[in-house]
Amino acid sequence: MDQTMIISILMTVIGAATPLLLAALGELVVEKSGVLNLGVEGMMLIGAVTGFAVTSVTGASILGLVAAMAAATAAAMIFGFLTITLASNQVATGLALTIFGIGLSSMIGENFVGTTVPPLGPVFPEALAANPVLRLVFGHSLLVYVSLAMTVAVAWFLARSRGGLILRAVGENAHSAHSIGYSVTGVRYAAVAFGGAMAGLGGCYYSMVQTPMWADQLTAGRGWIALALVVFSAWKPWRLLLGAYLFGAVMTFELQAKAAGINIVPPEFLAALPYLATIVVLALISMRRSVGGAAPACLGQPFKPAT
């Protein structure tokens, strides 16, 4: 295996990991506030179809990115209103959001099936990526660098900032945070909005970078992998980065095996391998009591201030 092949595989791993990392970072912040949003897949699809549609109509990729974030955030706010204000069941509402996102993306994307948009290409000049090694550093789209920067930002925010301390306090003991004057509702709404925006970015990566051609259910269930990554990382951003690239490598193995014509195992099994790995990881983690203690204490619990 020569250097060019290795660089190509690594580029593919980065491309497969980036949307997972973006969506999972948003969900990590949401869960740190004590809210469990299972609608990541739906928000990713809403972001994917909105970004594609706006880019197709306007020809401006940046407008597509902004629209994708805005649309997914709007969907997240619906979830937030139902679960935070009306205290509905978070699991059921999140599943409903996923179903809603699948249906809405199919309806909006019906007129765009098979059409293409200019891909959101590398952000740096092509001359910097002429060398294969430099291509590994400078040959990526804007969203790859955004995902890495957001990993650093989220890690710093949660560990070093006053806002992160408040967010974690709300997630660990909402009533105590409320008793000392913090707005539990406001913090959770902000976290849910951030999670929606990040899911929208992750979704539009598929429709504007990886495969700039619209197809129904383009994310193919990757939102569920992003949800599993949050648990896999024990709610820690740096572990989340590692987990996203690990699952990116698993997905790349499937693609490389198909490209090489490896027929030792059925191709359907290779396609299911990332999701099988998700189930195995969650099963192994659930057996470790120490990891279970890393979950925010109020995760999934509605907050009702004492009267």
C-alpha positions in Angstrom: 0.0 0.0 0.0 1.7 3.2 -1.2 1.6 6.7 0.4 -1.1 8.0 -1.9 -3.5 5.1 -1.0 -2.9 5.7 2.7 -3.6 9.4 2.4 -6.7 8.7 0.4 -8.0 6.3 3.1 -7.3 8.8 5.8 -9.1 11.5 3.9 -12.1 9.2 3.6 -12.0 8.5 7.4 -12.0 12.2 8.1 -14.9 12.8 5.7 -16.9 10.0 7.3 -16.2 11.2 10.9 -16.9 14.9 10.5 -20.7 14.8 10.3 -20.9 12.4 13.2 -18.6 14.6 15.3 -20.6 17.7 14.5 -24.0 16.2 15.4 -22.6 14.4 18.5 -21.0 17.5 19.9 -24.3 19.2 19.8 -26.1 16.3 21.5 -23.3 16.1 24.1 -24.1 19.7 25.1 -27.8 19.0 25.1 -27.4 16.0 27.4 -25.1 17.9 29.7 -28.0 20.2 30.4 -30.2 17.3 31.4 -32.2 17.0 28.2 -32.2 13.8 26.1 -33.0 14.6 22.4 -33.4 11.4 20.3 -34.3 13.5 17.3 -30.8 13.9 16.0 -31.5 11.9 12.8 -34.5 14.0 12.0 -32.7 17.3 12.6 -29.8 16.1 10.4 -32.2 15.3 7.6 -33.9 18.7 7.9 -30.5 20.4 7.8 -29.4 18.3 4.9 -32.5 19.1 2.7 -32.6 22.7 3.7 -29.0 23.3 3.0 -29.2 21.5 -0.4 -32.4 23.3 -1.4 -31.1 26.8 -0.6 -27.8 26.1 -2.3 -29.6 24.8 -5.3 -31.8 27.9 -5.6 -29.3 30.6 -4.7 -26.0 29.0 -5.7 -24.5 30.2 -2.5 -23.1 27.5 -0.3 -22.7 29.8 2.8 -26.4 30.6 2.6 -27.1 26.9 2.5 -25.0 26.3 5.6 -26.8 29.1 7.5 -30.2 27.9 6.3 -29.4 24.3 7.4 -28.5 25.5 10.9 -31.5 27.7 11.1 -34.0 25.0 10.0 -32.6 22.3 12.3 -32.6 24.8 15.2 -36.2 25.6 14.5 -37.0 21.9 14.7 -35.0 21.6 17.9 -37.1 24.5 19.4 -40.3 22.6 18.7 -38.8 19.7 20.6 -37.7 22.1 23.3 -41.1 23.7 23.7 -42.8 20.3 24.1 -40.2 18.8 26.5 -39.0 21.9 28.5 -42.1 24.1 28.6 -44.8 21.4 28.4 -42.7 18.7 30.2 -43.7 16.0 27.6 -41.8 12.7 27.6 -38.4 13.4 26.1 -37.9 9.9 24.6 -41.2 9.9 22.8 -40.9 13.5 21.6 -37.4 12.9 20.3 -38.6 9.8 18.3 -41.4 11.9 17.0 -39.0 14.6 15.8 -37.0 12.0 13.9 -40.1 10.7 12.2 -41.1 14.3 11.4 -37.7 15.1 10.0 -37.7 12.0 7.8 -41.1 12.9 6.4 -40.4 16.6 6.0 -37.1 16.0 4.2 -38.8 13.6 1.8 -41.5 16.1 1.0 -39.2 19.1 0.5 -36.5 17.0 -1.3 -39.0 15.4 -3.7 -38.4 18.0 -6.4 -34.6 17.8 -5.9 -34.1 14.1 -6.2 -31.2 13.4 -8.6 -30.2 17.1 -8.9 -26.7 18.3 -7.9 -25.2 21.4 -6.3 -21.6 22.7 -6.5 -19.8 20.9 -3.7 -18.4 22.8 -0.7 -14.8 22.2 -1.6 -11.5 22.7 0.2 -11.2 26.0 2.1 -7.5 26.4 1.4 -6.0 27.1 -2.1 -5.4 24.0 -4.2 -1.6 24.8 -4.3 -1.3 24.0 -0.6 -2.8 20.5 -1.2 -0.7 19.6 -4.1 1.6 17.4 -1.9 -0.2 14.3 -0.6 0.9 14.9 2.9 -0.2 18.6 2.8 -3.5 17.5 1.3 -4.2 15.6 4.5 -3.9 18.9 6.4 -5.2 21.5 3.9 -7.4 19.5 1.5 -10.6 19.5 3.5 -13.9 21.5 3.4 -14.7 24.2 5.8 -16.9 21.9 8.0 -13.9 19.6 8.8 -12.1 22.5 10.4 -15.3 23.7 12.1 -15.8 20.3 13.7 -12.3 20.3 15.1 -12.6 23.9 16.3 -15.9 23.1 17.9 -14.4 20.1 19.7 -11.8 22.5 21.3 -14.5 25.1 22.0 -16.9 22.7 23.6 -14.2 21.1 25.7 -13.0 24.5 27.0 -16.6 25.7 27.5 -17.6 22.7 29.7 -14.4 22.6 31.7 -13.2 26.2 32.0 -16.0 28.6 31.6 -18.7 29.9 34.0 -21.4 29.1 31.4 -20.2 25.6 31.2 -20.3 25.2 35.0 -23.9 26.5 35.0 -24.8 24.1 32.2 -23.3 21.2 34.1 -25.0 22.3 37.3 -28.4 22.3 35.6 -27.8 18.8 34.2 -26.6 17.4 37.6 -29.2 19.0 39.8 -31.7 21.3 38.2 -33.6 22.2 41.4 -30.4 23.2 43.2 -29.4 25.4 40.2 -32.8 27.0 40.2 -32.6 27.6 43.9 -29.5 29.8 43.6 -31.0 31.8 40.8 -30.1 30.2 37.5 -32.7 29.8 34.8 -32.9 26.1 34.2 -35.4 26.6 31.3 -33.2 29.2 29.7 -30.1 27.1 29.9 -31.9 24.1 28.5 -33.4 26.0 25.6 -30.0 27.4 24.7 -28.4 23.9 24.8 -31.2 22.4 22.7 -30.8 25.3 20.1 -27.1 24.6 19.9 -27.7 20.9 19.5 -30.1 21.6 16.6 -27.6 23.9 14.9 -24.8 21.4 15.1 -27.1 18.6 13.8 -28.0 20.8 10.9 -24.4 21.3 10.1 -23.8 17.6 10.3 -26.7 16.8 8.0 -25.8 19.3 5.3 -22.3 17.9 5.2 -23.8 14.8 3.5 -25.8 16.9 1.0 -23.2 19.6 0.3 -19.8 18.1 0.7 -19.8 14.3 0.8 -22.5 13.6 -1.8 -23.7 16.9 -3.3 -26.7 15.2 -4.9 -30.0 14.9 -3.2 -31.4 11.4 -2.4 -34.1 10.5 0.0 -32.9 9.8 3.6 -29.4 10.8 2.7 -28.1 10.5 6.2 -28.9 6.8 6.3 -29.4 6.5 10.1 -26.1 8.2 11.0 -27.9 10.3 13.6 -28.3 7.2 15.7 -24.6 6.6 15.6 -24.0 10.2 16.7 -26.3 9.5 19.7 -24.4 6.4 20.6 -21.1 8.3 20.3 -22.1 10.5 23.2 -22.5 7.5 25.5 -19.4 5.9 24.0 -17.4 9.1 25.0 -18.8 9.1 28.5 -19.9 12.7 27.8 -16.3 13.9 27.3 -15.5 16.0 24.1 -12.0 14.6 23.5 -13.3 11.0 23.8 -16.0 12.0 21.4 -13.5 13.1 18.9 -11.7 9.8 19.1 -14.9 7.8 18.9 -16.1 9.7 15.8 -12.9 9.0 14.0 -13.0 5.3 15.1 -16.5 4.9 13.7 -15.4 6.9 10.6 -12.7 4.2 10.2 -15.3 1.4 10.4 -17.4 3.1 7.7 -14.3 3.5 5.6 -13.5 -0.1 5.9 -16.9 -0.9 4.4 -16.2 1.4 1.4 -12.7 0.2 0.8 -13.7 -3.5 1.0 -16.4 -2.9 -1.6 -14.0 -0.9 -3.8 -11.4 -3.7 -3.6 -14.0 -6.3 -4.5 -13.6 -8.3 -1.3 -16.4 -10.9 -1.2 -15.4 -12.8 1.9 -18.5 -11.5 3.6 -21.7 -10.4 2.1 -21.8 -6.6 1.2 -25.0 -6.2 3.2 -23.1 -7.2 6.3 -20.4 -4.6 5.6 -23.1 -2.0 5.2 -24.6 -3.0 8.5 -21.2 -3.1 10.3 -21.1 0.5 11.6 -24.6 0.0 13.2 -23.6 -3.4 14.6 -20.5 -1.7 16.1 -22.8 0.9 17.6 -24.9 -1.8 19.3 -21.8 -3.7 20.6 -20.2 -0.5 22.0 -23.4 0.5 23.8 -23.8 -3.0 25.2 -20.2 -3.1 26.5 -20.5 0.4 28.0 -23.7 -0.5 29.8 -21.8 -3.3 31.6 -19.4 -0.7 33.1 -20.9 0.9 36.1 -18.2 3.5 36.2 -19.3 4.9 32.8 -22.9 4.9 33.8 -21.9 7.4 36.6 -20.7 9.8 34.0 -24.2 10.6 32.7 -25.7 13.8 34.0 -27.9 13.0 37.0 -31.0 14.8 35.7 -30.7 13.4 32.1 -34.2 12.9 30.7 -35.9 14.3 33.7 -38.4 17.2 33.1 -37.9 20.3 35.4 -40.9 21.7 37.3 -40.0 24.5 39.7 -41.4 24.1 43.1 -44.3 26.5 43.8 
